Amino acid sequence: MSWPSLNLLGQAILSGIFIGGLYGLIGLGLGLTWGLLRQINLAHFGFVFLAAYLSYQMATEWGIDPLATLLVLPPLFFLAGAGMQWLLARFEITPFNSLLVTFGITVVIESIIQGIWTADFRRLETHYNDQKFTIGNFYLPVPELLTLLLSVAIAVLIWAAMRYTDLGKALRAMAQDGPIAAAFGINEKGMSLMLAGVCAALAAVAGICLALTFTLAPSQIFAWVGVVFAAVMLGGLGSALGPLVAGVIIGVSEAVTMAVTAPSWAPIVSFSLLIAMLLLRPDKVGR
Amino acid sequence: MTLTRRLLSIAAVALGAASLVAGSALAQQPPVRIGSTLALTGPLAATALTHKLVGEIYVEQLNARGGLLGRKVEWIVKDDQSKLELARTLYEQLITSDKVDLLMGPYATGAILSAMGVAQRYNKVLIHHTFGIPSLAKYDMQFPAWSLGPDPANTVPNTLFDALAKSAKPPKTIAIVTSKFPSVHFISVGGREVAKKRGLQEVLYLEWDFGNRDFGPIAARVKDAHPDFVWIGDIGLEGNMLLDAMKKIDYTPPIHFHVYPAPGPMTKAADANHALALTIFEEHAPFTNSAVAADFVKTFNERAAKANLPDTHVEVQAAASYTAWQMLEAGVRGAGSFDDKAIAAWLHKNKVNTITGNLRFDGPSNYGDDLMKIKQVQDGRWVVVYPPQFAPLNVKLQVQ
């Protein structure tokens, strides 16, 4: 194993930060529903890819700027997420059963995507793909940079909302003890619908970023599950900033592994980190 | 009416009646049922849909020619959902429950291997179009249309390096980066060995897992290694993703070879001009010199456009599929029977003239010659550049 050049290492770290931002963005909605609603929502990944394909469709077929789809898709997905939460609440789905039900929903979404856009790979070709900034010898591609900026901005915004607004405090109270929170006048059902809607809207934002930076295929939905779960577990359930920080740590670790050793070692990094945390700091994982 | 005219009328009526009886007897014969699965859904569906269309075209053409040994042909194709275990179950069903007369292979190495086990259990001939690892094909009554030869890990890289050695700028250093996808990886490992033997200096060797998301660090390592030539062991869109990642750091490889790229998307990729890959058929002369090939290309182009396939050109996949059907037809006609053992015996002893070349099945694992050629993206389309006799007029391998 030869030590990589500083240039290679720097570029790899940048690459890791960028993909880590996307891990964090996808993980944010998943972690919030898991931590605050006690639902392991695998359909979140289906929503991410559905939004990615819709963004692809709107940009390639209808000529809409991919960033403009940020104005359209999140509100639509808010409604879809709230609708799904209403159904889950209506049938009193337990946390474990939510895993099975939302897995089923993801499979349905995958089939719908495949039915409409086929199983073939799709690539969103936009003018953003060719744009990049250069700092010294390092390159910062615009789509990746936008994804990171959005990820940081949204995570900070949600963190601030959770910490400083009445709404955020109500959500945290509801997560800690629903009946007591309800006794203090918190509308648990309404709050759940709103939170599920926001998380689905976050999935839409993540999907648009995914379409900007990655090649799409329906079967890729499940390829993201493991690493994003690791980011959520490491970052903390219900945490706004945790998945982003954990995502960046995982992304950089993977990228440096690829730069220093064989790239095929990279996928085990996220799970090794998770296992290490479980062994060394079990009290910090999933909290 | 004279006696002669009366006799002639009687003869004509008798002939007409006889032909009607014979015709109705032929029509009453049950159709020959050919069973297969294809990955009509799941991750392999994009390419498998090409095989489905080719099969439909071939069966239609075959029936228009009168079918097989005077019987109409019916093709039963089931969806294996890109799952190996399901392919095995469905082939078992096709033989035991649907009671098909003949088999045609599924799409891709893993499913073919599953189907091969079932075919072996029931002593059925299995002709397949896309099996990538010849050494794994142990069954005596399997016959490949994918003409890699019995030792592609050696012959394919040698064909490529022969082509590069005769180019205007033969490479001296090589970077090999490869997916660990089975039918790709072993050819890349073979390429590594052959490159060493031929004196190319290896400046980088990397492997990634199939499904890798981030190609940025791999692109950075290739750029850092400054190779004259990059061997990319890719399948599907992995090559496109790597080229995208290279573009983001302002790097274009001097010349690059792709093992199994997605042919359509690769021609459209911005930095894919001069990309090299393998082929057994492309839509230009001399491949289209035969009337059969030309007719197939025309029909496929039209039908693929109607079916909304992303790539309407006939290239390796469609040609291999058509070849497999030609082999099955030749085997049945040659044996004069639908008996599997008779068909296998005929195929072992005879060559089959197909649109991808004259195929023989008497080598190790029933593989014949390595018919792979080197193609290159030039001005947004694939053209064969090596061996030169398969290249269009005035087309040569281009290097930067």
Interface residues (C-beta under 8 A of the other chain):
Chain A: P4 S5 N7 L8 Q11 A12 L14 S15 G16 F18 I19 S111 Q114 T118 A119 D120 F121 R123 N129 D130 K132 Y139 P141 E144 F214 T215 A217 P218 S219 Q220 A223 W224 G251 E254 A255 V256 M258 A259 A262 P263 S264 A266 P267
Chain B: T41 G42 P43 L44 A45 A46 L49 S82 K180 L206 E207 W208 D209 G211 N212 R213 D214 G216 P217 I218 A220 R221 K223 D224 G236 L237 N240 M241 D244 K247 K248 I249 D250 A262 P265 P310
